[in-house]
Amino acid sequence: MANSIWQATIQNEAGDIIPGAEITVTDEDTGLPATIFSTIGGAAKANPFFADSNGFAQFYAGSGTYRVNAEDTGTGQSQLWRYIRFGDAASRDVGTSAGQLMEVGAFGLGLTEFENSPDLNTPFAGNGSSFRFVVNSTNSPTGLPSGYIIELGSDGTSAVSQVFISHTENRLLFRGSNSDSWLEVFQSGGFNHLQNTSGNPIASNSTTAGSNLTPAQSGTWLNASGSSIANNGYGLWIKQ
């Protein structure tokens, strides 16, 4: 029977990511440490193990019921999952024939890969469409090295349309091919009508710290008004 995968971004109760959290997987039936793997083929994986610097953790395991505990060893904060069942449906053969179970992505789009440090200008080396979780990527949207990437029509070499969804911020970007610049889809929650109190005019499409605006904001903001905003003037701003 094929191994099944578990994966998650570890967070505390406030929703903050816990980088490097210690992950312990326990067999619910025996109370003993579970046998887990780093690949679907059964390569050994230590238990416990640690999430990466982005809080992402994953493992494979055979049929059974598991408990997963993720703990920040520095603060004692933790996240717990109970009674995670692997293998009930997987007792059937995997395939696309009648009576079989289809693999994730067999119908055209599914989470097909976790990749560390990919170049998003290089299409995923697979056929059809792909849905990947990437971390520490290059040629991703500025300031967003990690997130979910959807590629439409990839054959592994030719240009494809891409959609990027940040897993840490409410941001969605796209581009028509893997060589184009990223364009962001803005939603109403990202816009604000604010006063420039920086002491200087701010040109259209230029950015400033949120502390230079009134009411004061966090992060960096872009002047989206279409013209320069004078000191003490008001305009339309978009959080970056």
N, C-alpha and C positions, 0 to 999 in steps of 0.2 A: 504494500500500500504506500502511495506517495506521501512524502512529508508535506505538512501544511505550514504556512507562514503566518507569523504575528509581527506587527510593526506599529510603532506609535511615536509621536513626539512627546517627550515627557514634560509635564507642566505641574506647577504647584496650584493651590486652590485659587490664587489670584490670576491664574492664566499665564504666569511668567514661565518661560522655558527653563528647565533645569539641565544645564550642560554637564556631561560626565556623570550622570546619575548611575548608581549601582543597581543593576537589574538582577533579581533573583527569581528563578522559575521553579515552582514546586509542583509535584504531582499531587492533585487534590485527593486522590484515592489512598495514597500511601503516606503523604506528608513528607516524603523524601525529595531531595533535589532531583529535578527532571533531567533526562538526557535530551540535550538540544544540539542543533547543528547550525553551521554558518551558511550552508547551501542546501538547495533542495535535494541534491545528490547524497547528502549525509556526511559532509566534512565536519569534523569535531568542532565544538564551540565550548568555551569555558562557561561554567555556571557557578557563581554569578559572573556577569560581564558588565561592561560600562557603555552607556550611551555616548555618542560622539559630542563634539563641541557645540553642535546645534540642537542637542537634546534628542536626536533621532536614534531609535533602537529597533533591532529586529532579530528574529531567530526563526528557525524551522524546527518542527517536532513531529513525531508520529502520532497515531491515533491515541487519544486520551483526554483527560480533563485537567486543566492546569490553573495555577494561581501565579500571577506576575506581580511582584512588588518592586517599585522603583523608588530609590531613596537617595536624597542629597546627603552624603555622609558629613558634609560640613555644617549643615543647618538642621538636619534631622527631618526636613520636609519630605513627604513621600506621596506616592500615587499607587493605588492598589486595584488590580483587576481580579475577579474571582470567577471560577467555573467556566473557563474558556475551553470549549469543546473542539477538539480536532478529530476529523476522520469519520464522522457519522455518514455524511453523504459520499465521502470519497471511497467508500467500499465498492462503488461502481467504477468501471473502466473509464479512463479519460479519453475523449475523442469527440467527433462531430456526428457519429452515427446514432440512429434511434436507440434510446435506452442508455446512452453514455452521457457523462458530464463534460461540458466544454471547459477548457482552461480559460483563465482570465485573459482577455484579449482575443480569443478565438473568433468572437463575433465582430471584431473590427477595432475595438478600443477597450483597453483595460490597463491597469497598472502593471506594466511589463518589466520595469527595471528600477533599481535604486542605483544611482551613480554618484561617485565622489569625484569632484574636479573635472567634469566634462567641459568641452568647448561647444557651446550651443550653436556656433556657426557650422558645426559638422553634424549632419542629420544622423539620427539614431540608425544603427546598422541593422535594420530589419525591414520587412515588407509591410505595406499598408500604413495604417496610422499607429501612433504610439502614445502612451501616457506614462511619464516617468516622474519620479521624485529625485531632484538633484540638489547637491550641496556643494559649496565652494566652487561654483561654476564660473567660467569665463565667457565673455560676450553675452552675459545676461543683462537684464535691465540694470541701470546704474543703482548701486546700493542694495541690490537684491540678489545675492549670490545663491540663495537657496529657495526652493519652491517646487511647484508642480508645473511640468511642461507638457503641453499637448502638441503633437506634430501631426499634420494632416497630409497624407499622400506621400510619405517618405519611402524611397526605395534604397536608402542607405547612402546615396551619392548625390541625387538631384536636389534642387532647391525645394523647400516645403514651406507651407504656412505654419506659424507657431503661435501658440497662446501660452502665456506665462501667468501663473497665479501664485502670489506670495503666500507662504504659510504662516508668516509672522505679522503681516499687515493686511489691511483690506484694500489690496491693490490688484488690478488686472491689466495686463499689457498684451499686445499682439504685434505681429509683423507679417507682411505678405509673403516673404521668403526668408530663408535663414541668413541672407546677406544684407537685408534691409535694417534700418534703424527701428528701435522699439517705439510704439505709440501706446499711450496710456488711455484707458477708458475711465473717465472720471464720473463719479457719482455725487449726488447732492451733499453727502456727508463730508466730502473733501473740499468744498468751496466755503468761503467765508468773506463777508464784507467787513474790512478792517481798516483802521487808520494807520498811516505811515508815521511813526514817531521816532524814526531813526536819526533825525537831524539832517538828512540829505534826501534828495529826490532818488527814486528807485526806478530804473528804466523798465520798459515792458519786457517780459520774459526773463527778467533778472530775479535772483533769489536773495532772501535776507533771513536772518534768524527771527524766530517767532517772538523773541523778547523785544525786537524793534517795532513791534506792532501793538496796537491798543484796540481791544483788550489783549494783553500779552498771551502768547501762544507757545507751545512747545515745538521743537523741531525746526525744520527749514521750510519757508514758504515762497512760492513763485508768484510774481506779479502777472496775473492773467487778464488785466484790464484792457490790453491793446494799446496802451500809451503809458508814458512815464507818470508816476504818482509823486506829487510834490510832498515835501515834509509837511506833516499835519493834514495831508489830503487823504481821501478815502478811495478805495478801489477794491476790485475783486481779486482774491488770493486763493491759491491752491496749495494744500500741504503736500510736500514732497516726501 
